[in-house]
Amino acid sequence: MPEWEKLAAKTKGLLKVAYWDTTAGRPPPLLGEVKGTPTIKAFVPKRKDNKNNREKNVHVFNGERKAKSVYDFATRLIPSAVERIKKGSLDEFNAKAKKFGLPKVFIFTKKSATSPLIKALSIEFRRKLLIAVVPTGSRANGLLAEFGLQESKLPVILVLKEDGEPIRFLKKTTYNRLNNFFHEHALKYAVGSKKWRDAKRKANQADEL
């Protein structure tokens, strides 16, 4: 199997992998200059000052042309909306969730780095869920005890809705399974979107009646 096909299989759900056959013609200007083959580029959306999400940061890969090397390069560039709970930040996290009515996701883990899977899902559910990674440490110890968790049994993923009991993800972690789990508990519309504002306005009108 060609290396790019291996890469596409390994990153399914995390990022898009595409190729251009230069024997079929020159690449479109959108892909930029190509001086030789294979040329490998990553196009990462800019999060700020870009309402249409069309502008991209372009990163050129210069390492070994193997799926593993390109995977490491590409997954490091996945944007993240994950928050990390550390000393003093839990109150801010809870306040933000309460202000916008966002369900909270706590990911208890022994790993210091956020996985590509969680980063990708944090962007997919941005403004529909508030996702926090809680690495083991002084801040995590209190939360582990609060939810009756043991450090030896990590990782653990919990969803908390307002005034609700914690809901634990119990299946083997894959993109599709975790995506479905988050979708089940996330807000229907992203906070700040037109549909979210319309739904909120209708709810307020109903309360007034």
N, C-alpha and C positions, 0 to 999 in steps of 0.2 A: 504494500500500500504506500503511495506517495506520502511524504512527510506532512504535507499540508492537509491531507485527508485524515491522518492520525491526529493532527492538531484540532481539526474541526470536530472530530468525534470526542476528543477529550475536553473541549471547551463548550460543548453544546449547552445552551442556556446561559452561559457566562458572557460570551462575546460572539461576534459574527466573524467568520473566516471566509474570505473570497479570494479568487485569483483571476488574473488577466493573462491570457495567452498572447504573448507579443507577436507570435507568428501570424495571428489573425488580424493584426493591425496595430496602430499606435494607441496607447492607453488614452483615455479621455483626460482633458486638462485637470479635472478635479483630482486626479491621482498624483499630480505633480510630475516632476522630472524623473525619468527612469534611465540611468546611465548604463545599466547592465542587468543581466539576469543570473540568478534570481535576486530581485530587489524586494525586501520585506519592509512594509511600513505599518504603523499603528496610527489610526485616526481616532483621537479621543475628544469627545464633545467638551466644549468650554461651558462651565456651569454658570458663569456670571456674564452680564452684559450681552446676552445672546438669547433673546426671546424665542427665536425660531429653532434654536439648537442646531444650526447649520454650520457654524464656524467650528473648526477643529484644531486641536493641537496635533501636529504631525511628529511622530517619532520614528526614526529609521533604525532598523535592527542590523547590527554588524557582527553578530556572533555566529556560532556554528549553525548551519542550516539543518538542524534536527528538531523534531517535534518538541522534545523536552526543553531544549534551549529557548525556542520561540515561545513555548508555553510560559516559562518563567518570566520572560520579557513582557509578554502581553498581559498576564494576570497582575503583574506589579502595577500596570497602568490603569486597571479598572477603577473608576471613581468610587468613592465610598461616602455614604451618609450615616455610617455607624458612629455612635457615640461610645466613649469608653468611660466606665464608671471608675472614678478615682476619688481621693479624699476631697470632700466638699462639693462634688459634682452631682451627687444623687438627688439632693433637694432641687437643683436646677432642672435636672432631667424630669423629675416628677411634676414640677411646676409647669414646664412646657407641655407635658402630656395633658395635664388638667386644663390648661388655658385653651387648647385646641380640641379637646375631647378625643385625643389620639390613644388607641390601644398601645400598651407598652410590651416590648419583647425584651426579655433578659436572656442573654446567652452566657452561661457560666462555663468557663473553659480554663484549662491549664496552659494553653498556648498564649504566647505574648502577641503574635501577629494575627490579624484578622484574615480569615480564609477568603479566597476569591469568590466562593459560593455566597458567603454572607455579604460581601461587598456588592456583588451583582444584585442580590435580592434587596439590599438596602436602597439601591437606586430604583429598582422596579417598584418598590412600595413607599418611596419617598413621599411624605405628607399624607400617607394613609396609615402608617405604623411608625412608631418611634422605637428604633432598635438600639439596644445597648449591649456591648460586650463587657462582661465582668470577669477579668482575669483573676486568678487566685492571688490573694494578698490580704492586706489589712482591711481594705474596703469591702472585699468579697466575703470575709469571714462572717460579718454580721448579717449579710443578705442570705448566705447559705443557711445559717441558723434560723433566720426568719421563715424561710421556705422549707425547712426540714430536710436540707440536702447535705450530702456528704462529699467532701472533696475527692475521695477515692472513686466516686461514681460519676464524675464529670466526663464528657460534657453533658449539660442539661439545657434545654431550651424551654422557656416558659412564656406564655402570653398572659397579660393581665389587662382586663377591661375595667372600666370605672366601677367601683363597688362590686367587683366580681371575684370569684375564686380563681387562683392560678390554673391555667390550662397547659398541660405538659405535652410536648411533642414526643411521641412514643415509638415512632417508626425509625428505620434505618435512614440516615440522612442522605438524600439525593436532591438534586435540583427540583425535579417535578414534585416530589413528596412535600418538601419544605415550602415550595411555591404554593401548592394547594392549601397547606396548613395556614400560611400567612393570609392567603386570599380569603379563607373562611372567616378570619377574625379581623381583617383590616376594614377601614372605612370604605364605603362604596365609592366615594368621590374624594379626590385629593383636596386637602385643606387649601383654600384660596382660589380654587378653580370656579368657573362660572356655575357648573352643576352643583358644586358644594354650596355656593352662596344661594342659589335658587332653592335648594332643599332646606337650608337653614331658614330662609325667609318664610317658606311655607310652614315650617314647624313653628316658627314664632307666631304666625297668623293663626294657626290652629290653637295655640295656647291662649291667645287673646279671646277666642270665641268661647 
